[in-house]
Amino acid sequence: MTHQQALLEDTCTFPWYTISLHKRCAAHIDKLEADVNDLAEVVAVLQAENQQADDIIQSLLRLIPNNAEALEIIKDTFHSTEGN
């Protein structure tokens, strides 16, 4: 039974059980909040890495000449099976 189900089914017939259940639920909520905070930090790091990779790609794209020959070279490079 989950904490949420236990709280919904609690009839308060035994106050010590209710207090214990509320303490367990509070501890569970605290753990979930800590997990959310940890994941928020991971997301921030991944977003920063993603932005850095995007900046590098954009810089590389600005270096490539904008003509048909360059387009063919890019197509050959990214559709190549060499090294696989």
Phi and psi in degrees as a GROMACS rama.xvg file:
@    title "Ramachandran Plot"
@    xaxis  label "Phi"
@    yaxis  label "Psi"
@TYPE xy
-77.0411  165.234  THR-2
-61.6106  -39.4488  HIS-3
-63.3186  -44.5164  GLN-4
-64.1347  -40.9235  GLN-5
-62.567  -40.7707  ALA-6
-65.0602  -41.3775  LEU-7
-65.9381  -33.9885  LEU-8
-89.0084  -7.31201  GLU-9
-67.5408  123.722  ASP-10
-101.634  4.05584  THR-11
62.4082  25.1934  CYS-12
-73.8791  -27.4692  THR-13
-122.892  99.3892  PHE-14
-55.5806  -36.3006  PRO-15
-64.5241  -33.9853  TRP-16
-68.5002  -42.5472  TYR-17
-62.4548  -45.5995  THR-18
-62.3559  -43.9783  ILE-19
-62.1118  -42.7905  SER-20
-63.1212  -42.44  LEU-21
-64.3006  -38.0756  HIS-22
-65.8937  -42.9754  LYS-23
-63.012  -41.4942  ARG-24
-65.2182  -41.4626  CYS-25
-62.5522  -41.5725  ALA-26
-65.1356  -39.6715  ALA-27
-64.9612  -42.4177  HIS-28
-63.3396  -42.7748  ILE-29
-59.6933  -41.7517  ASP-30
-64.9969  -42.7308  LYS-31
-62.8121  -40.6838  LEU-32
-64.9583  -38.814  GLU-33
-65.2674  -40.7229  ALA-34
-62.6786  -40.7902  ASP-35
-62.7735  -42.9595  VAL-36
-63.1955  -41.8971  ASN-37
-62.0528  -43.6648  ASP-38
-67.615  -32.5608  LEU-39
-63.0958  -38.6244  ALA-40
-66.2289  -41.2639  GLU-41
-62.9567  -43.0499  VAL-42
-61.8979  -42.1183  VAL-43
-61.5275  -42.8037  ALA-44
-64.015  -45.0805  VAL-45
-64.9988  -38.1361  LEU-46
-64.7399  -39.3747  GLN-47
-64.74  -41.9965  ALA-48
-65.281  -40.1229  GLU-49
-63.2536  -42.0225  ASN-50
-64.6635  -40.209  GLN-51
-63.8436  -43.8875  GLN-52
-63.8979  -40.1935  ALA-53
-64.07  -40.6604  ASP-54
-61.9525  -40.4947  ASP-55
-64.8139  -45.4766  ILE-56
-61.5799  -43.4659  ILE-57
-62.6721  -39.8655  GLN-58
-63.7325  -42.1197  SER-59
-65.7345  -39.5586  LEU-60
-64.7506  -32.2813  LEU-61
-69.2568  -23.9085  ARG-62
-80.6723  -21.0263  LEU-63
-79.0115  130.173  ILE-64
-62.0605  147.281  PRO-65
-97.3182  76.9501  ASN-66
-147.075  173.501  ASN-67
-63.4116  -39.6499  ALA-68
-62.6492  -43.7483  GLU-69
-63.4755  -39.23  ALA-70
-62.0414  -42.0042  LEU-71
-65.0945  -40.2627  GLU-72
-62.5872  -43.0037  ILE-73
-63.9514  -44.2776  ILE-74
-60.9695  -44.3701  LYS-75
-63.0278  -39.0826  ASP-76
-67.1064  -47.4188  THR-77
-82.6673  -14.9016  PHE-78
-104.88  7.89295  HIS-79
-73.5882  145.616  SER-80
-103.614  6.86103  THR-81
-63.1084  134.101  GLU-82
87.5483  -5.28515  GLY-83
